Amino acid sequence: MAYEIDKNQLNEVLEKHKLSWEDYEHIKKILGREPNFVELGVFSAMWSEHCSYKSSKVYLKGFPTEAPWVIQGPGENAGVIDIGGNMAAVFKMESHNHPSFIEPYQGAATGVGGILRDIFTMGARPVANLNAIRFAHIKGDDETAKLHRHLLHGVVAGIAGYGNCIGVPTIGGETAFEECYKGNILVNAFSLGICPQDEIFYAKAEGIGNPVIYVGSKTGRDGLGGAVMSSDSFKEGDEDQRPTVQVGDPFTEKLLMEACLELFKTDYIVGIQDMGAAGLTSSSFEMAGKSGSGLVMHLDKVPMREEGMNPYELMLSESQERMLICAKKGYEDKVIEIFKKYDLDAEVIGEVTDTGRVELFWYGEKVADIPVDPITEEAPELVRPVKEPEYLKEIKNVQIPEVDPQVAFEKLMAESEVVDKAWIYEQYDSMVQTNTVDTKRADGSVIRVKENGRFLGMACDCNARFNYIDPKLGAAAAVMEAGRNVAVKKIKPLAITDCLNYGNPLNPEIMWQFKMGCEGIKEACRELNTPVVSGNVSLYNENEGEGVYPTPEIAMVGASDDYRTTDLKNEGNSIYILGETKPEFGGSLYLKVFGGIVAGEHPEVDFEKELKLWDVLQSNLIESAKDISTGGAAIAAYKWACVSDKGLDLNINVSSPKDIFAESLSRAFVEVKPENEAEFEKLCNEKGIYFEKVGTVGGNKIKINEVEVPLDKAKDIYFNTFPKILKNEII
């Protein structure tokens, strides 16, 4: 075969492909000979951290993945749950961190495009997107602030540009700012689609002689080596890696989506797979591997966008808007006809075999011959060293500053993390498809499902500071908060997808964080009965040796026959707090702002209390509800009043004045009509949940214990601060 590797350059070639000498010897054993350059590229991509999860899969085992409502768990393009009326919700979350730091617009845009393909590949029409984006500080004149304002503008424009053009609403998400993201921002994209349960499609290539069809955009050199790039740390100069970032075209993706959904109404195909990370390599090997089949592919038949492309580039390009289809023999022309109608490329490039091997040809010459099972089944599974981080011993005993509550409140209410992000979310079309029913952008988001009359709630959450001070409890708390933000909408949480963002796995302390984070998710999902149905791992999130905080982003999805909006309903209604407020400041915003540190003991995690809270939040006696999280009860009340344009007069029972900023878990505010108070309190007593009547709705100010701010002033700060920060008008 051609494309032999120059032995004098082997060291350099292996280093470029992020393969060790041990990997190389293993590849030789699998092939029974020396690999050529094309084969080495295939192994490099398939065994990359991004595709094989070689450092993480040992800890992913044991995730709870089953429940009566789970139709498809991890292992496919996306997870699937039953949402009633023979309808299914298909959803997943993925990262596009490294590409977004290198080229923020295209990195974020193609992140959205990739997650959308994961959804409609399963036969579901995407109906809702979320995103979780994280940066360093953006306030000030220093170089970091300038850079991250630029990155924020680019990422938001990319998310908006792709989602808006393809016609899928972006209905929620979160934005956070921590200095740990200075050299490695996080951009996590979530999408959810719906389809009838009997119309779900899977990634498989079976049936000897069945044709393999390439559809979508032509292949170019953009995104070449993206999976390998995403499996390495950043270092100085990596901002010049733009050729490894894909270039997206949402209008082509819209055509591809409609063509695929039309195709799914026929009986022409066996399976379909998105060409995502590692492009044609991963899609072909995954389809063959799931069916125990082999494939023959003629790479010279692949539609090409650039001249002079070779087999190596065609297999590893991550050009966007492409799919691989296994059709039923004799239906090739009908499949191609559908895609041609949408002005998309569609070519038969191979067929299914019974060899258990992928054989690649280039103008009749065989350029690769690789067994399917070993490249997946024998991918490295590493048990890397783990070590509890030294810093954890130094941050537990911390003095909580005593700051005048009025001063503290007025400082915290203007923090970038707290204020309204309308500048961001108003760039996203949230109403296209006309299914969005809650537009207040507070806590979880809700859409209606026209096909069965039900409602879906979804939220993505992670407190990175909690995860820094305790990776296990912090990960569990992320599951709890995502569920709580769905439950306050009167939606029952059902299942999660996750995006596990961590630093360099070669660092034993990072692997310890990852191990403990997985344990926290496992325990939380098991106790809360919210299985994991899909997910993504993103490692090497560091720059010049400085890793990000552990950031296991959790997206929770729930379903219900009813929903409620977050906004306060009527003046004179009573406000209750559910759950105890304790002097818990570990990882809190208060301690970060006034103590200048991320430290302390993690707040208590109690799954039983969380479940009781979710249960009570389903009650019809509640008019509205608000999750209490970052900034504590005071900041939750402030945000609730501002988005509702109603005053609040609250007196919360706390042991110290500053405890109104404490971040105890499993708490929520609820609004109850006066005539329903007795029945509501009876319900709380029956459920065994702590409750306290703390005040009423109304007036022209926000009053919380000894803190008091006019409502108009609060609204001005809440709604107008973020645009001023972006214009550098607030230093």
N, C-alpha and C positions, 0 to 999 in steps of 0.2 A: 504493500500500500504506500501511497505518497505521503507527503507532509511529515517526513521523518525528522526527529529532533537531533540537532547537532549536539553530540555528547559533550563537546567542549563548553557548551552553553547551558548544560542541564541544570546546574546550580541556580543560575539566573532565571531560567524558565520556571523552575519549581517555586522560587521565591515570588516571582510575579503572580503565579497562580495560587499562592497561599497554601501550598502543599509541602508536607514534610518528606524527608527521605523514607520514613516509615510508611507514609501514604503511598509513595512511589513504589516501594517494594510490594505493598498490598495490591496495587493496581496491576503490577506485572504478574502477580499470582492469579488474579482474577482472569486476566486476558491470556495467560500462558505465554506471554511474550512482552517485548517492550511496547509501550503505547506510542502512537504517533501524536503529532501536535493537536489534531482535531480531538482525538480521544482524551488526551490530557485535559483539554479545555472542557470537555463534557464532564469528566470526573471532578475537575476543579469546581465547576458550578454546582453539580449535584451534591458534592461533599462540603460546600461552603456552609458557614454557620447559618446563613440566611435561608438555605434550602434544606439542610439536613438536620439542623438543631443539634449538632453533635455534642455541644457542651451542655445543652439544657434538657434534652429529652429524658435523661435519667430522673430528673425532678418533676417532669410533667406527668409521669406515670402516676396513676392513682387519683387524678382529678375526678370528682364525681361527674359523670356524663350522662346518666340515665334518669328518666322520670317518665311517668305515663304520657306526658305531653311532648316528650322529645321524640322527633321523627328521625333526625340525623344528627349525630354528635360529631366530634372532631374526626378529621380524615378526609373530608370532602372540601370543595371550594368554600363552603359556608355551612353553618349549622341551621337546623330547621326545627321549628316547634309547631304544634297543633294550636291554632287560635280559634277553633270552633267553626261549625258550619262547613266542614270539609275544606277549610282554608288553612294555609300554612304561612308562617312568617319565616323568612330566610334572612340571616344576618351574620355579619362578621366585622371585625375591626383589624386594621393593619397599620404598620408604621411606614413613613417615608421621611425619616429623620435626616439621614446623611444627604440625600439628594436635595432636600429643602434648604439645608445650610449652604450647600454649594451653589444652587440656583433656585432661590425661593419660589419664584412664580411657577416654573415648570415642575419643580420638585413637588410642590403641594398639588398642582393641577393633576399631574399623573398619578399621585397618590389617590386622589378622588376617582380618576378613571379606572385605576386598577381594582379598587374595592367594588366599584359598580359592576365591573365584568365578573367578579367573583359571584355576585348576586344573580345577574341575568343569565350566567352560564348554567345556573341551577334551574332555569325555567321560570324564575320569578321576575316580575317587573319591579324595579327599584322605586320605592315610594317615599323614602325619608333618609336623609343623611345627617350625621352629627360629626363634630370634629373636636379634638383636644389638642391645643397648641400651647407650647411653653417656650418662654424666652428669658433672657436676663433682664435687668432693669432697663426701662426705656425713658426714664425721667432724667434730664440733665444734658450737659454739653460735652461730657466725656466721650471717648471713642466707643466704648461699649454701648452707651445709650444710643449714639448715632447709628451704629451698626444694627442694633436690634430694632430700632424704629424702621430701618430699611428692610430688615428681614420680616418684620410683622406686616408691613405694607405689601411686600411681595407674596408672602404666604396667603394672606387674606384675599388678595387679588387672584391668586391661582385657584384657591378653593371656589371663589365666586365665579370666576371665568369659566371653569369647567362645569360645575354643578348647574349654574344658571343656564348655560347654553344647551346642556343636554336635557334640561327640563325636569330635574329631580330636586325637590325642596330640601334646603338645609334648615332644619327646624330647631337645632340646639347645639350645645357643646360647652366647652369651658376653655378659659384662657388663664394662664398662671405665669408668674414671674419669680424666678429664683436665680441667684448668681451661679449656681451649678450648671446652668444651661448656656453660660457665656460662650463656650466654644462648640456647643453641640445642641442645637435646638431640637425640640420634639414636635413632630407633626403626625398625629394619629387620626386616621379617617375611618369612620363607621358608616355602613349602609345597611338598609333593611328593605327587603322586597316581599311581595306577597304573590301567592299562586295557589290554585287548587292542589290539594294533597296528592291527587293522582296524576299530576302533571310535573312532578319534580324530575329533573334530569341529573345524571351523574357522569363523572369523568371515567369513561372506560372505552377500550378499543378491543372488541372481541368479534369473533366470526371470521374464520380463515377466508381470505380473499376479499373481505370488505374494504372498500376504498377509504383512504385517509385524505381529507380535503382541507387545504389551507384557505381561510377566508379572512377578509378584512383589509387593512392597509398593507401596502408593500413594506418589505423589510429594508431598513437602512442601518447605518452604523451608530445611530444614537442609542444610548443606553448600553453600549457594548461593555461587558464586564461589570454591570451594575450589581449583580448578586455578590460578586467577590468584593467589590468596593464597599458594599454595605456590611461586609463581614470583617471589617478592619477599623482601627481607631483613626481619628483625625490627627494630623500633625501639620506643622507649618508648611504652607504651600499647597495644601489639598484643596484650597478654594479654586485651583486651576483644573479641577477634575470635571469640568462641565461636559466633556464628551461622554462621561459615564452616566449622565442624567438624561432620561428619556424626554422626548418632546411630544406633547399630547395635542390631539385635535378633537375637541368635544363634538364637533358636527359629524365627523366620521364615526365617532363612538355612538352617537344617536342613531345613525343609519344602521350600524352594526347591531345595536340593541334591538331595533325594530325588526331587522331581518331575522335575527335569532328567535325572537318571540313569535314571529310568523312561522318559522321553521318548526318550532316546538308544537305547533298545532297540527302538524302532519305526522306521518308514521315513517319518515324517511331515514332517521338516524338511530344509531346505537348509543353514542355518547358524544360529549363535547367537553373541551378543556380550554380555559383561558391561557394565553401565552403571557404569563406574568414574569416573576423573577426567573432568570435564566432562559426566558423565551421559549424557543422551539425545543430546546433540550429538556427542560422540566416537563413541558406539556406532553411530549411524546413518551418519555420514560414513565411518567405517572400514569398515563392512559394505559400503556401496555402492562405496567406493573400491577394495576388494580384488577386486571383481567387474566393475568398469567399468560399473556400472548407475546408475540414478537411483532416487529414492524420493519418494513423495508421503505425507505424514503429516498427520493431522488431530489437532492437539494438544488439541482440546476433548474427545477420546475418551480421553485419558490419565487413568487413575485418580488422583484428587487427594485428599490428606489434609487440605488446608486450603482455606478459602473464599477467593474473590477472586484466585486465582492467574492469572497471565497467561502468554502464550507465552514471553516472555523467561525467566521463572522456571522454567517447565517444561523448557526446553531446557538450562538451566545448573544446575539443582538436582543435588546429588550425594547425594540420599537413597539409603540403602543397600538391599541385597537386591532388586535389580531386574535383569532381563535383557531383551534385544531378540532376537526370533526371526524368522527368515525361514522360513515354512512352505511346504509344497507346496500349490498351489491345490486346494481341495476337502477339505483335511484340517484346516481351521481349527477346526472343532467338536471334532475328536478331540484336538487339542492343548489347547484350552481346557478340555476335560473333565478331562484329567490334572491341570491346575493347580487347577481348582475342587475336585477331590477332596482336595487338600492345603490347601483353604481359602485359596487365594492368588488375587489379582486376575489376570485374563487378558483382554485386550481387543485386538481387531484395530484398529490405529490407522492403517494405511496399506497401501501395496502397492509392489511393485517396478515401475519404469518403464525405458524405454530412452532417457531424455532426458539421462542423465549429470548430472542436477541433483537437489538435494534441495529439494522445494517443501513449505512448511509452511502449513497452513490453520488458521484459528481461527473456528469456526462459519461455515464457508463462505467466509470472506474470506482471500485469500492474504496472509500476513504475512512471508514470506521466500521467496526464490528464489535459490539459490546453486549454482554449478557445483561438482561434487564434486572433480574432479581438481585444479584450481588451489588449492583450500583446503589440500590436502595437498602436492601437487607443487610449489607455488609458496610454500609457507611459508618465511619468512625463514631463510636459512642463513648465519649470521654467522661471519666469521673475525675474531674479536675480537683486539685487540692482546695479545701475550704478552711477558713480561719475567721473566727469572730473578730470584727474590726477593733483595733485598739481604741479608736475614738469613742466607742460606746462606754468605755470605763470612765471617760473624762467628762461626759455630758449629763450624767444622771442627777447629781446633786447640784442644783442651780437655784440661786436666789431669785424669786419673782419680784421685779421692780414694783414699787408702790407709786403709782401715778394718779394724780387727781382725776377721777372718773370723767369729769366734763372735758378736761384737756385731752384725755386718752380717746374719748369718743370722737371729738372733733378732728383728731389726727387720723384715727383709723377709718373714719367714714370717707376720707379722701384718698385712701390707698389705691394704687393701680389694681390690686387684686380684688378690691371691693366694689369700686364704682361701676356704673352701667357701661357695657361695651357695645352700645347701639352703633357706634362707628363701625364696628366689625360686622355685627349680624344684620345690619340694614343693607349691607352689600350683597347678602345672600337672599335669593328669592325663597321665601318660606311658604308661599301660598300656592305656587304652581301645583297643578293636579287637584287643587281644591279639597284636600283631605285634612289639612292642618286645622285643628280646632282650638288650640291654645297658643296665643301669640304673645304672652306676657314675658317670655324669656326668663322665667323664674323656675328654679328647680327642674323637674322633668318636663318632657315635651310629649304631646299627645296628637295622634292622628286617628281619623275614623277609617274603618274598613267598610267600604260601601257594599262589598259582596256579602257580608254577613251581619252588618249592623253593629259590630263590636268596635271597641276602641283599643288602640295599642299605645302604651306608655313606654318611654325610653329615656335613659339618662346615662351620661358618662362622667365618671368621677375618679379622682385620686388625690389625696393629700400627700404630696411628696415629702413634706416636713415630718409628718407622722412616720413615713417609711424610712426616713433617715435615722430617726431616733429609735425605731423598733421595726425592722423590716417585716417581721411576721405579723404583729398586731396591726401595723400600718396597712398591709395588704388586705387583712381581714376587714379593717375599717373602711377601705375603699369599696368592698363588696357591700357592706352595710349601708354606706352613704348612697351609692348608686340605687340600691333597693329602696331606701327611704325617699329619695327624690321621685321615684315612680309611685310609691305608696301614698305620698301626700296628694297625688292627683286622683286618688281613689282607684288606682289600678293595682292589681295583684302582681307582684314580681314573680317571674317564672324561670328565667334562665339568663346566663351571662355569656358574653364574648369578652376576651381580654387582649391587651397589647402590653407585653411585659418589657418595659424599657429599662435596661441596666447598663452598667459600664463594661469594662474589659474582663472577659472570663479568665484571662491568664492571671489575674489578680485574685488570690485566694479569698481576700476579704469581699470582693465583688461576688464571687461564687457563693459565699456564705449568705450574702444578702439575697441572692437569687433563690437559693435553697429555702431560706426561711420565708421569703415572699410566697413561694409556691405552697409551702405548708399552711400559711395563713389563708390563702385562697381556698385550698382544699377543705380546711376546717370550716370556714365561713359558708362555702357553698353547700357543704354537707349538712350543717346545722340549720341553715336557712332554707334548704330545699330548693336551691336555685342552681341547677347543674351547669357546667361549662359545655357549650355546644360547638365552640369554634375559638380560634385565637391566633396569636402571632407572638413571636419572640424577637426582640431587637436588642442585640448586644453590641459591644464596642462603642457605646455612646460615651465617648470621652475625647478630650483634645489635650495633647501634650501631657498625657498621663493623669489628667484630672477628670474623673468620671462624674456623670450626673447623679443626683440622688436616685435611689431606687424609685421607679415610677411605674408600678403595675396599674395601668389604666384599665378600668372596668366599665363596660357598657352593659347595663341591665335592660331587659325587655320584659314587659308584662302585658296582660290582656284583661279586659273587663267589659261588662255590659254597660258601664256608666263611667263618667269621669267628672272631675271638678277643676275649676281654674284656681290659680293661686291668689288672685286679688281679693282683698277684703270686700265684703258685700254691703254691710249696712251699719251706719252709725248707731251706737247703743248696744250693739252685740257684744257678748262677753268673750274675753280672750283667756284661754287656758294654756298652760305649759304642760306637756306630757314628758315625763322622764325627769330624773333628778339632776340638778345643777350642782356640781362639786367643784372645789378649787383645783381644777385640772388644767394646767397650762403648758404641759410638755408639747413641743412642736407647734405652739399656738402663734397666731399672728401677733398677738399682744406681746409675747416674749421676743419675737423677731424684731418688732418695731422699737420697743422700749428697752429691751435688753441687748439688742444687736446680735443675738445668737439663735441658732436652731438647736435646742437641747431640752433636757428634762425627761420625766417619765411619761410614757404613753398613757392617754386616758384609758380607763377601764373598758374592756371589750366584753360584752355580755349578750350572747346571741339570743337567749331567752327573752331578755328585755326588748331586743330589737324586733323579734317576731311579734311580741305582744303589741308593740307600737304599730307595726304594719297592720295588724289585725284591727285595732281600734280605728286606724285611719280609713278603713273601708266603710265606716258608719255613715249612714244618711243623716245623722244628727249634726254632722260637721258641715259648716258653710264653706270654709276655706281652711287651708293649712299651709304652714311654712316650715321647711326643714331648718334646724339650727345646726350650723357647722362652723365654717371659718369666721372668726371674730366673735363667736359666742352669741348669746341671746340678744345682746344689744345691737350687734350688726345685723342679725337676722330681722329684728323688729324694724330697724332703719330701712332696710331694703324692701321689706313688706309694705311699709307705709308709703314709701316713694312710688313703687310700681302701682299701688292702689289709689294714690292721691287721697289718702285719708289719714288723719292723725291717730295716735295711740297713746293711751295713758296706762302705764304698766308699773306694777310694784312686785318685783320678783324676790322671793325669799332666798337670800344668799348669806353666807357666813362672813364675807368681806365685800366691801363696795366694788372691788375690781373683778369679782366673780361674774359680773354680768358679761365679761369678755372671756370667761373660761370656755373651753371647747369639749366639755363632756359629750359623749356619744349618746345615741338612741334617744334624742329629744326632738320635739317639734312643737310649734305653736299651733293652736287650732282656734277657729272662730265658731261660736255657738250662739244661737238665738236664746234670749233670756228664758223664753218659755220651755226650752229644751234642756235647761241646765240640770235639772234633777234627774232626768232620764239619762243624760250623758254621764253624769257622775256615777250613777248606778252601773252603767256599762263599764266604766273604768274600774270600779270596785270588783265587778264580776270577772274582769279580765286580769285583775291583779297588777294593774299598771299605776305607777305614781302619777298623780295629777295635782294641779294647783291652779285655782282661778287667780289670774294676775292683773286683770284690768278690763278695759273696754275700748271699743273703736269709737273715734270721733275727736273733734276739736281741730285746732290749727297748729298743733305742735306734736313732736315726738317726745314723750316723757317716759324714761325708764329709770325707776328709783330716783336718785338725785341728779340724773342727767336730763337735760332739757334743751331741745333745739327746735326753732320754728320750722314748720313743715315746708314752707316755701324755700327757706335757706337750705334745708336738707335736700330737697329736690334739685335745687340748682347745683349743689355739689355732686349729687349722685349722677345726674344726667349730663352735666357739662364739663366735668373734670377730665375725662379721658380724651376728648378731642383737643383740649388745651395741652395735655401732656404730649400728644402726638405732634402738635405744632411747636413744642418746646416753649410754651408760654408759662409752664409751671416748672420751676427748678426745685 
